[in-house]
């Protein structure tokens, strides 16, 4: 499994915890090219990303406006998750 598939699975696992996408399966995420194919609206995708940030970074990362247009396709969403995780790692430890 490649890195993209790993992040797609991570995305799918997180989606399963979200009320707006709880019926989306990992198989659908692995096959989908666009957010629309998953039945997730743009507003709901922003909510999912905000929830991901809260859960995975303890709100140490903020939503960046340049991420919003990238959340149209699954590859863009996966890239945003990767950036969030990388930003979290870069945060100084207290």
N, C-alpha and C positions, 0 to 999 in steps of 0.2 A: 504494500500500500504506500503510495506517495504522500508527500507532505500535504498536498492539496486535499487528498482523500482523508487524511488525518484531521485536518481542520474542518472539512465538510462534516465528518462524523462528530467532531466536537460541537459544531454548529447545530447538528441534528439533535444531539443529546441535550443541548441547552434549550432548543426549541420545544422539546418534549416537556419542559418544565414551565413553559409559558402558556397562559390561558388562550392567547390569540392564535396559537399554532400547535396546540397539544395533539392534534390529529395528524400532523405532518410526520411521516415516517422517515427513518434514515435512508431507506431506499429511494424515496422521493427526492430527498436532498442530494443524494449522490447522482441521480439522473437529471435533475432540473438544471436548466440554464438560467432561468430568470426567477425573480421573487414572485412574479405573477403566477408562474406555474405551481408555486407552493401555496397560492391563495392568501398571501400576506400583503396587506395594503402598505403603502409607503409610510403612513403614520404609525401603523402597528410595527413596522420594521424599526422605526426610530425608537419606539417604546422598548422593543426587544433589545436593541443595542444599549439603551440607557440601563436596562435591567442587567445586561451582561457587564457593563462597566461597574455598576454598583456591587454585583456579586463577586466579580473577579479582580477588582482593583480597590475595593473599599472606597469608591468615589475619588480616587487619586488621579483619575484621567477624566477629562471632559470631552463631551461630544464636539467634534470639529465639523464646521459647516461643509468643508470639502469632502467629507465622507458621504454626505447625503446623496449626491448624484451617483456615487459608486454603489449604492445599495439597491440598484435596479436589477443587477444580475448576481447570481450566487458566487461567482468568482470574486466580484467586487466586495460582497459581504464577507467572504472568507479573508480577503486582504485586509479589510477593516478590523476583523477580529485579531489578525496577526499583528497589526499596528497597535491595537489596544494592549495586547499581551506584551509586546516589546516595550511600550511606554511604561507599563507597570514594572517591568524588570528594571528599567532605567531610573525609577523613583528611588531616592535615597532611603535607606532603612533607618528607622528610629528606634 
